[in-house]
């Protein structure tokens, strides 16, 4: 209401339009930023350090079969996502957990939550192991530093990186704030690939092929299906290589920057199961600290990355990718049995069960040798340097036949 005898003051229309335009642009800008952050986070979680470890799975399966398995696992993962989307549409849900809850009730929901928690939690343990092993070799290259100094040991580095970097980053409540961090991690991954390619050109011609380098398949192919993740490729390079030392540093930083994304997932699972999806500030901090503390303690007790990756792959990744999506779709879909999606689901489900069971047995009964910290045979030869190669092909061939070792331990 205006004063008697006076008309109410109405702001000019142009000013209202300007305000609406500014608000609209602000909302649009915020939405665009969040979408960009989401893209970088997804790229970091999918590629991140994962692309560095494919040689480990190739070694386990045999190079030709490993390539075929890589394409097959990629196709199955894509098809599993399609099944999840179709299952969500059939059940009227919008999350993986709600889909399983609607399909198999609370027991299924609880089992899925355990798998969703264990998969990133074990990945966190793996990241700590890689960080300790990788950055310890970087610090040992500093002139005047004693290699036996406890301050550059893997245990101290794991604790220090946790307290200084991973814990503070993991305390963010909004995962979108990690977008810039994920961008940095992706850029570093590109640098790492460049270093690896450079060493392929400079070192590759001087390292003779092993006898089974091109064997089509190996007995550990099932374990390779479970792993198809990350391993420490830099174990194959000498410690006195400055370029690789820089690559190790980038690799360690990449792993540290990827760690918080896994922590977000574990905390989200706990929040959904026990707190209805909402955490107060106090519980947010407490749960984050507890998760990271337990992961750090376990990683201090385990120093072999291979067994961690294999168990995580066969016990968590296999059911999450192969079994659960197929089971949900088969129960919800009313399509005939001859429908292509149902046929594929019927194939994926038993394959996932076989990979899970056989892979677990093989990982426990036939664990791979843990060679972290060991120099490759060519690093101990006289006058051999990755940056100034002076040893002959004949010498390397003779040495290889004597030691009978593979460059991809």
Protein Blocks (a to p, Z undefined) as FASTA:
>chain_A
ZZehiacddddfklmmmmmmmmmmmmmmmmmmmmmmmmmmmmmmmnmmmmmmmmmmmmmn
opklmmmmmmmmmmmmmmmmmmmmmmmmmnopabfklmmmmmnommlmmmmmmmmmmmmm
mmmmmmmmmmmmmmmmmmmmpghiafklmklgfklmmmmmmmmmmmmmmmpmblklmmmm
mmmmmmmmmmmmmmmmmmmmmmmmmpccdfklmgfbdfklmmmmmnopaddfklmpcfkl
mklmmmmmmmmmmmmmmmmmmmmmmmmmmmmmmnnopacfklmmmmmmmmmmmmmmmmmm
pccfklmmmmmmmmmmmmmmmmmmmmmmmmmpccdfklmklmmmmmmmmmmmmmmmmmmm
mmmmmccddfehiacfklmpghiafklccbdfklmmmmmmmnopafkZZ
